[in-house]
Amino acid sequence: MSALTAPKIVDSTALRLVRTELKLVRRDPLVLTFVLVFPIVTMLIIGGAFGTDPDPAFAGQNPSHWYVASYFTVVIASTGLVMLPVHLAAYRERGVIRRFAAAGFPRWSFALAEMVIGLATIAVAGAVLLVVAAPVYGIPSVHHAGRVIAGLGFGSIGFVSIGVLLGSLLPSARAAQAVGLMLFFPSFLLGAGGPPPHVMGSALRHVADVLPLTWVTKSIREPWLGIGTATSALIAVAGLAVVATYVAVRRTAL
């Protein structure tokens, strides 16, 4: 096989899988409810509960803007901790991945396609969330766009890789859903969508500080709202993305 032919085969394989998965994901009720609807509904409820007046508990920010800047990470977590693990585990449970391998698809190509689907889902769901937030609460001005984009990119890659890894390890869709929800809700409540850190007790703050979703939220929210640069959080998120991607690739290449 010539050097020019191999990349074409690789590209063709990955593109066919991505196209197929895009069609299947659009029909998946889990995507519509948990990745699209849940973050939007909870953002509207929580954001409205605290009003729009600047509040010291929210670092002097408009609470609604605080939650608009935070809830993009809820989309990231719901995709990486719930949607992808359940989707992949269901495929493994039904023998779909074995059939792909029997048809000549390299195992890594399926994992790559899932990562692309996960990132695309985050981009679409995040855009929908901002479209809904804009007429209701307004979208806060971005103070440090480069850092926000870096936080979004590294955070999305890290959680999508975690999702692929969980989906490759858990034996069934039901197990993936149970584990995913157990990981998601504490992360959601303490690391992104719950009360601000200033009103949490010390024990809860200590737990929140070690959650990966907290790092992602800080790396996005603080430079977005101009309340800090979140350099340490961004470094932690970048490290998470590198480690999670490496482990996921190693696992799916077996």
C-alpha positions, 0 to 999 in steps of 0.5 A: 500500500502506498504512503498516499493510499493509507491516509485516504483509507484512514480519513475515509474510515474516520469520516464514515464513522463520524457521519454514522454516529452523528445520525445516531446521536441526533436520534438519542433521547439522552442527548436531547434531555440530559445534554441539551435540556437539563443544563438550560432548564437548571440555568434558567431556574438557578440564575433566576433564583439569585436575581441580577444585582451584584452580590458579594457571594458571587465575587461582586458579580451579577449572579445570573451572569455567574451562572451563564458563565458556569453552565457551559461546563455543565454541558461538558460534564453531562457529555463526558460523564453521562452521554458518551459512557452510556452510548459506548457501553451500550455499543459494547454490550450489544456487540456493535464494536466487535462488528465494526472490528470484523468489518475492518474498522480499526478499534482506534477509529471508533474511539476517535469518532466518539471523541469528535462526536463528543466535542461536536455535541458540546459545541452545539449544546453550549451554543444553544445554551447561550442563545437561550440565556441571551434574551433572558439574562444577557451574556456577560462580556468576555474579559480574557477570551484566549484563556476562556477558549483554552479552558473550554478546549482543554476541559472539553477534550479532558471530559470527552476522553474520560467519557470514552475511557468510562465507556470502554471500561463499564460492562453495560449501558445501565452500569455506565448510567449509574456510574456516570450519574454518581460522578455527575451530580456531585460535580454539578452541584459542587463544581459548577451549577450549585451554590457559589463557593463563598456560601459553602461550608469548609468541608464542601469547599475542600471537596469542591476544590479537588473536583476536575469540573471545579478546575474547568469551571474556574478556568472558564468563569474567572477569565470570562467575568474578569475576576481572575486569570485562573492560571493554576486551574487552567494548568490543572485542566490542561494536565487533565486533558493530556492524561485523560486523552493518553489513557483513553487512547491506550485503553481503546487501542488494546 
